[in-house]
Amino acid sequence: MHTVVVGTSGVTASDVLAVARGGARVQLSEEALAALAAAREIVDALAAKPEPVYGVSTGFGALATRHISPELRAQLQRNIVRSHAAGMGPKVERDVVRALMFLRLKTVCSGHTGVRPEVAQTMADLLNAGITPVVHEYGSLGCSGDLAPLSHCALALMGEGDAEGPDGVVRPAAELLAAHGIQPVELREKEGLALLNGTDGMLGMLVMALADLDTLYRSADVTAALSLEALLGTDKVLAPELHAIRPHPGQAASAANMLAVLKGSGLTGHHQDDAPRVQDAYSVRCAPQVAGAGRDTMAHARLVADRELASAVDNPVVLPDGRVESNGNFHGAPVAYVLDFLAVAVADLGSIAERRTDRLLDKNRSHGLPPFLADDAGVDSGLMIAQYTQAALVSELKRLAVPASADSIPSSAMQEDHVSMGWSAARKLRTAVDNLTRVLAVELYAATRAIELREGLTPAPATRAVIDALREAGVQGPGPDRFLAPDLAAADAFVRDGRLLAAVETVTGPLQ
């Protein structure tokens, strides 16, 4: 099995995906173990002094003014984990929790937290055993990081609370740890706080959303190309020299992908009844501009994610010169902003795809296609309600595009008086990405049916490859009305698991 080695300088997005989704094992480097031990010596020295140090010998948040005596400090660290494990609502997905745990381990291994090596090793042991703490949907304001979600993970390290085993069954964490020979940790000074104070949940969801959107944006170029072809549109607007004079890299990449898909098409540039069409509608002609803007948004979000992946987010932090200093690095604003920005781009991509689908179904705008792509319009309704479903999804995408990061609600007796809501931004983006997949599946379903209804015209080889693969996947072509939900579900799976891109790329080679 693949092993990810965690050092002191952060991790990569591919590391996060390998652990969160691929079940990769985690190993601590010798460098990380040495840094953990060195930072712990600094914390132990400060703990022995009479002067209060935040997070080491004081309370937390609005209770930071109380000096905690040595005999109560272990209880203090246990208590912060127990009290902060206050999430509610549905259980969060396994890949999100694994990403969260791994990213907290990444910061712990930086040597800036003061956590003992044995605690870090236990974190790795839980990941390697496939033990996933039960984390709930609600509880994070995204400042001091994702407190409640991280607390539920720390609780499992202590052998408390519930967790999901590798078999998917939820059991008491103590039972799961014992079954895998893992000793629960006894937290010492600063360790409880260090396990809770980070942007790890929202960052993990950002990394996974970017990976999913990388596939979906290329898939959207394919479905846009198929719709252009089905509408007998022109591919002249995709010429690279046109995009070179407005040099947005995402736009050029999307146009190039569409051009590659359409190469050799016998449908593009035809006109119904020989009536010339000067220009295609915006939803067809401007597809690269809209998808390209989303791609460039992703590039910015990826830059922010990479910076966060190289960061050590904790409060207080242990500095190389031995100081332990309070800071505000746990604030989730940088991550929250790009999560919201991506949700806006996703909503717009879904919106333009739905407009193309609607055009395919409207006999007044489809250039010769039957109403609703029905077999016998009137007797058959065709894809009328498939477009309703797509429209409902797009309407939901627009609601999910309302930014969470523009909101703030004060907490902790006004000590934490401005929060990022980054966790909420991540949760709604996750839903948006899921729904975008469905929106593109409906466009794919409609476009392939429309192309097959263009009798006597030969589609591009890449299009033919998509149609053949889609039919092999059990998605039926034109014909009388039938139970549509299974076809749409199969088309969704075809986009979601990458078979759409795989089919295209057998002809085009890798898309950008």
C-alpha positions in Angstrom: 0.0 0.0 0.0 1.1 3.5 -0.8 2.8 5.3 2.2 2.8 9.1 2.8 5.7 10.4 4.8 4.9 13.4 6.9 7.8 15.8 7.6 8.1 19.3 9.0 7.5 21.3 5.8 3.9 20.4 5.1 2.2 18.1 2.6 0.9 18.2 -0.9 -2.7 18.0 -2.3 -1.9 14.6 -3.7 -0.8 13.4 -0.2 -4.2 14.6 1.2 -6.1 12.7 -1.5 -4.0 9.6 -1.1 -4.8 9.4 2.7 -8.4 10.7 2.6 -9.7 8.8 -0.4 -7.0 6.2 -1.2 -6.5 4.8 2.2 -2.7 5.4 2.1 -0.7 4.7 5.2 1.0 7.5 7.1 4.5 7.5 8.4 6.3 10.2 10.5 9.7 11.1 9.3 12.8 11.2 11.6 12.9 14.9 11.0 9.4 15.3 12.2 10.0 13.2 15.3 13.0 15.2 16.2 11.1 18.5 15.7 8.3 17.2 17.9 10.7 16.3 20.7 12.5 19.6 20.5 9.3 21.7 20.7 8.0 19.6 23.5 11.1 20.4 25.6 10.3 24.1 25.2 6.7 23.6 26.3 7.8 21.5 29.3 10.2 24.2 30.4 7.5 26.9 30.2 5.1 24.7 32.1 7.6 24.5 34.9 7.7 28.3 35.3 5.4 30.3 37.6 4.5 32.8 34.9 1.3 31.9 33.0 1.6 31.0 29.3 -1.6 30.9 27.1 -2.6 27.3 26.3 0.1 25.8 28.5 -0.9 27.0 32.0 -4.0 29.1 31.4 -7.6 28.6 30.4 -8.8 29.2 26.8 -10.6 31.8 24.8 -12.5 34.2 27.1 -11.2 32.1 30.1 -7.6 32.7 29.2 -7.1 35.0 32.3 -7.2 32.1 34.7 -3.8 30.5 35.7 -4.1 26.8 36.0 -2.1 25.0 38.7 0.1 22.0 37.6 -2.1 19.4 39.2 -5.1 20.5 37.1 -3.4 20.8 33.7 -4.0 17.3 32.5 -7.7 17.7 33.4 -7.7 21.0 31.6 -6.5 19.4 28.4 -9.1 16.6 28.7 -11.8 19.0 29.5 -11.2 21.2 26.4 -11.5 18.2 24.2 -14.7 16.9 25.9 -16.4 20.3 26.1 -15.5 21.3 22.5 -16.7 17.9 21.1 -20.2 19.5 20.8 -21.1 18.9 17.2 -24.6 18.1 16.1 -26.4 16.9 13.0 -25.5 14.2 10.4 -22.3 12.3 10.4 -19.6 13.9 8.1 -18.2 11.8 5.3 -15.3 9.5 5.9 -13.0 11.2 3.4 -13.6 14.6 5.0 -12.7 13.3 8.4 -9.6 11.5 7.2 -8.4 14.6 5.5 -9.1 16.7 8.6 -7.1 14.2 10.8 -4.2 14.0 8.3 -4.0 17.8 8.0 -4.0 18.3 11.8 -1.2 15.7 11.9 0.7 17.7 9.3 0.7 20.8 11.5 1.6 18.8 14.6 4.6 17.4 12.8 5.8 20.9 11.9 7.4 21.2 15.3 5.5 24.4 16.1 2.8 22.9 18.3 4.6 21.4 21.3 2.8 18.1 21.0 4.7 15.0 22.1 5.9 12.5 19.4 3.8 9.7 20.9 0.6 11.8 20.4 1.5 12.4 16.8 2.2 8.7 16.3 -1.2 7.8 17.8 -2.8 10.1 15.3 -1.0 8.2 12.5 -2.0 4.9 14.0 -5.7 5.8 13.9 -5.4 6.7 10.2 -3.5 3.5 9.4 -6.1 1.4 11.3 -8.9 2.9 9.3 -10.5 4.3 12.4 -12.6 7.4 11.6 -14.0 9.4 14.5 -17.7 10.4 14.2 -17.7 14.1 13.3 -21.0 16.0 13.0 -22.1 18.5 10.3 -22.6 21.5 12.7 -20.2 23.0 15.2 -17.5 24.9 13.4 -17.5 28.7 12.9 -14.1 28.5 11.1 -12.3 30.4 13.8 -10.3 29.3 16.0 -10.3 26.9 13.2 -12.7 23.9 13.0 -12.9 23.4 16.8 -15.9 21.0 17.2 -14.9 18.7 14.3 -11.3 18.5 15.4 -12.5 17.9 19.0 -14.4 14.9 18.0 -11.2 13.5 16.4 -9.1 14.3 19.5 -11.8 12.6 21.7 -11.2 9.4 19.8 -7.5 9.7 20.4 -8.4 9.7 24.1 -10.4 6.6 23.7 -13.7 8.4 24.1 -16.7 9.1 21.9 -17.7 7.1 18.8 -15.8 6.2 15.7 -16.3 4.2 12.5 -14.2 1.1 12.0 -12.7 0.0 8.7 -15.8 -2.1 8.2 -18.0 1.0 8.3 -19.6 0.1 11.6 -19.8 2.8 14.3 -18.6 1.6 17.7 -17.2 3.2 20.9 -13.8 4.5 20.1 -12.3 2.7 23.1 -13.4 -0.7 21.6 -11.9 0.2 18.2 -8.6 1.3 19.7 -8.3 -1.8 21.8 -9.1 -4.0 18.8 -6.2 -2.5 16.9 -3.8 -2.5 19.8 -3.7 1.3 20.1 -3.2 2.9 23.5 -5.4 6.0 24.2 -3.4 9.1 24.8 -3.2 11.0 28.1 -3.0 14.6 27.1 -0.5 17.0 28.7 0.0 20.7 28.7 -1.0 22.4 25.5 -1.8 19.2 23.7 -5.6 19.3 23.8 -5.6 22.9 22.4 -3.0 22.0 19.7 -5.3 19.1 18.5 -8.3 21.5 18.0 -7.0 24.8 16.7 -6.7 24.6 12.9 -8.4 25.1 9.5 -8.0 21.4 8.7 -11.6 20.5 7.9 -12.2 23.4 5.5 -8.8 22.9 3.9 -9.4 19.2 3.4 -12.7 19.9 1.7 -11.1 22.6 -0.5 -8.4 20.1 -1.7 -10.9 17.5 -2.5 -13.3 20.0 -4.2 -10.4 21.1 -6.4 -9.6 17.5 -7.4 -13.3 16.9 -8.3 -13.6 20.2 -10.2 -10.6 19.5 -12.2 -12.5 16.5 -13.6 -15.8 18.3 -13.9 -14.4 21.3 -15.8 -12.9 19.1 -18.4 -16.2 17.2 -18.5 -18.0 20.4 -19.0 -15.9 21.2 -22.0 -16.9 17.9 -23.5 -20.7 18.3 -22.8 -20.5 21.9 -24.2 -18.8 20.6 -27.4 -21.5 17.9 -27.8 -24.3 20.5 -27.3 -22.6 22.8 -29.9 -22.5 19.8 -32.3 -26.1 18.8 -31.6 -27.2 22.4 -32.3 -25.3 22.5 -35.6 -23.2 25.4 -34.2 -19.9 26.7 -35.5 -16.5 25.7 -34.1 -14.9 28.8 -35.6 -15.3 30.7 -32.3 -12.9 28.2 -30.7 -10.0 29.2 -32.9 -6.9 29.7 -30.8 -6.1 33.1 -32.4 -9.4 34.4 -31.1 -8.6 33.4 -27.5 -5.0 34.6 -27.8 -6.2 38.2 -28.0 -7.9 37.9 -24.6 -5.2 35.9 -22.9 -6.9 34.2 -20.0 -5.3 30.8 -19.6 -8.5 29.0 -18.5 -10.4 30.3 -21.5 -7.8 29.1 -23.9 -7.7 25.7 -22.3 -11.4 25.3 -22.5 -11.6 26.4 -26.1 -8.8 24.0 -27.0 -10.6 21.1 -25.3 -13.8 21.8 -27.2 -12.0 22.1 -30.5 -10.2 18.7 -29.8 -13.6 17.0 -29.1 -15.2 18.5 -32.3 -12.3 17.6 -34.6 -13.7 15.8 -37.7 -17.4 16.5 -36.9 -19.8 16.5 -39.8 -22.4 18.5 -37.8 -20.7 21.8 -37.1 -21.5 24.7 -39.3 -24.7 23.2 -40.8 -27.9 25.3 -40.9 -31.5 24.4 -40.8 -33.2 24.8 -44.2 -30.0 26.4 -45.5 -30.9 29.6 -43.5 -27.6 31.2 -42.5 -26.9 31.7 -38.8 -24.6 34.6 -38.2 -23.9 33.7 -34.5 -24.7 31.0 -32.0 -26.4 31.9 -28.7 -24.2 33.0 -25.8 -24.6 29.7 -24.0 -22.9 28.0 -26.9 -20.6 30.7 -28.2 -19.3 31.8 -24.8 -18.8 28.4 -23.2 -15.0 28.8 -23.1 -15.2 32.2 -21.5 -17.4 31.0 -18.7 -15.7 27.7 -18.1 -12.3 29.4 -18.5 -13.1 32.0 -15.8 -14.0 29.1 -13.5 -10.7 27.4 -14.3 -8.8 30.5 -13.5 -10.7 30.8 -10.2 -9.6 27.2 -9.5 -6.0 28.2 -10.1 -6.2 31.0 -7.5 -7.9 28.6 -5.0 -5.2 26.0 -5.6 -2.5 28.7 -4.8 -4.3 29.4 -1.5 -4.6 25.7 -0.8 -0.9 25.1 -1.5 0.1 27.9 0.9 -2.2 26.4 3.6 -0.7 22.9 3.0 2.7 24.3 3.7 1.5 26.1 6.9 1.6 25.3 10.6 -1.8 26.6 11.9 -2.0 26.6 15.7 -2.3 29.1 18.6 -0.1 29.5 20.5 2.9 28.4 18.4 6.4 27.3 19.3 8.9 29.5 17.4 12.5 28.3 16.6 14.0 30.7 19.1 12.0 29.1 21.9 9.2 31.6 22.3 5.6 30.5 22.5 3.5 33.2 21.1 -0.3 33.8 20.5 -1.4 34.6 17.0 -4.4 34.7 14.7 -3.3 32.3 12.0 -6.2 30.0 12.8 -8.6 32.4 11.2 -10.1 30.7 8.2 -10.7 33.8 6.0 -8.1 32.9 3.2 -9.7 29.4 2.8 -13.3 30.6 3.2 -13.0 33.2 0.5 -11.9 30.8 -2.2 -14.4 28.2 -1.1 -17.1 30.7 -1.7 -15.5 31.9 -4.9 -15.5 28.4 -6.3 -19.2 28.0 -5.4 -20.0 31.1 -7.5 -18.1 29.6 -10.4 -19.8 26.2 -10.0 -23.2 27.8 -10.1 -22.4 29.7 -13.3 -21.0 26.6 -15.0 -24.2 24.7 -14.1 -26.3 27.6 -15.3 -24.8 27.8 -18.8 -25.0 24.0 -19.2 -28.7 24.1 -18.3 -29.3 26.9 -20.9 -27.8 24.7 -23.6 -30.0 21.8 -22.5 -33.1 23.9 -22.7 -32.1 25.1 -26.2 -31.7 21.5 -27.3 -35.3 20.8 -26.2 -37.0 23.8 -27.6 -38.1 23.2 -31.2 -38.0 27.0 -31.9 -34.3 27.2 -31.0 -32.9 23.7 -31.7 -32.5 24.1 -35.5 -34.6 21.1 -36.5 -34.7 18.8 -33.5 -38.1 17.4 -32.4 -39.8 19.1 -29.4 -38.2 17.9 -26.1 -36.2 15.3 -28.2 -39.4 13.2 -28.0 -40.1 10.2 -30.2 -43.7 11.2 -30.9 -44.2 14.7 -29.4 -47.5 14.9 -27.6 -47.8 11.2 -27.0 -44.2 11.3 -25.7 -42.9 14.1 -23.4 -39.3 13.2 -24.1 -36.8 15.0 -21.9 -39.1 17.7 -20.7 -38.9 16.8 -17.0 -35.2 15.9 -17.2 -34.7 19.6 -17.9 -37.0 20.4 -14.9 -34.7 18.4 -12.7 -31.6 20.0 -14.1 -33.2 23.5 -13.6 -34.0 22.6 -9.9 -30.3 21.6 -9.4 -29.2 24.9 -11.0 -31.5 26.9 -8.8 -30.0 25.1 -5.8 -26.5 25.9 -7.1 -27.4 29.6 -7.1 -28.6 29.4 -3.5 -25.4 27.6 -2.5 -23.4 30.4 -4.2 -24.4 32.9 -1.6 -21.2 33.4 0.3 -20.8 32.1 3.8 -17.6 34.1 4.4 -19.6 37.4 4.2 -21.3 36.3 7.4 -19.8 36.4 10.9 -21.4 35.6 14.3 -19.6 36.4 17.6 -18.8 33.7 20.1 -16.9 33.0 23.3 -18.2 36.0 25.2 -17.1 38.3 22.4 -13.4 37.1 22.6 -13.9 35.5 19.2 -15.9 38.4 17.8 -15.2 37.8 14.1 -15.3 34.4 12.5 -14.8 33.1 9.0 -17.6 30.5 8.5 -15.1 28.6 6.4 -16.5 25.2 7.4 -19.9 26.2 6.2 -18.4 27.5 2.9 -16.8 24.1 2.5 -19.9 22.1 3.3 -22.0 24.0 0.7 -19.3 23.8 -1.9 -19.2 20.1 -1.4 -23.0 19.9 -2.1 -22.5 22.3 -5.1 -19.8 20.0 -6.7 -22.1 17.0 -6.2 -25.0 18.8 -7.9 -22.8 20.1 -10.8 -22.0 16.5 -11.7 -25.8 15.9 -12.0 -26.3 19.0 -14.1 -23.6 18.0 -16.6 -25.0 14.4 -16.7 -28.4 15.8 -17.9 -26.6 17.9 -20.6 -24.7 14.9 -21.7 -27.9 12.8 -21.8 -29.7 15.4 -23.9 -26.8 16.2 -26.2 -26.0 12.6 -27.1 -29.7 11.9 -27.8 -29.9 15.0 -30.0 -26.8 14.0 -32.0 -28.3 10.6 -32.7 -31.4 12.3 -33.9 -29.4 14.2 -36.6 -29.8 11.4 -39.2 -27.5 11.6 -42.1 -24.8 13.7 -40.3 -21.7 12.1 -38.9 -20.5 13.2 -35.4 -16.9 13.8 -34.5 -14.9 10.6 -33.7 -14.6 11.7 -30.0 -18.4 12.2 -29.9 -19.0 8.8 -31.3 -16.7 7.3 -28.7 -18.7 9.0 -25.9 -22.0 7.8 -27.3 -20.8 4.2 -27.7 -19.4 4.2 -24.1 -22.5 5.7 -22.7 -24.7 3.1 -24.4 -22.4 0.4 -23.1 -22.9 1.8 -19.7 -26.7 1.1 -20.0 -27.8 4.6 -20.9 -30.4 4.3 -23.7 -30.6 6.4 -26.8 -33.6 7.9 -28.5 -37.0 6.2 -28.5 -40.4 6.3 -26.9 -40.9 7.5 -23.3 -39.5 5.3 -20.6 -38.7 5.5 -16.9 -36.0 8.2 -17.0 -34.5 8.2 -13.5 -32.3 5.1 -14.1 -30.9 6.5 -17.3 -30.1 9.8 -15.6 -28.5 8.0 -12.6 -26.4 6.0 -15.0 -25.3 9.2 -16.9 -24.4 10.8 -13.5 -22.2 7.8 -12.6 -20.7 8.0 -16.1 -19.6 11.6 -15.5 -18.8 11.1 -11.8 -16.4 8.2 -12.1 -14.5 9.6 -15.1 -15.7 7.3 -17.8 -16.8 10.4 -19.9 -13.3 11.8 -20.0 -11.8 8.4 -20.5 -14.0 7.8 -23.6 -13.1 11.2 -25.1 -9.4 10.9 -24.4 -9.2 7.6 -26.3 -9.6 9.8 -29.4 -8.3 13.2 -28.4 -5.5 12.3 -26.0 -5.4 14.0 -22.6 -7.5 17.2 -22.4 -6.2 20.3 -20.7 
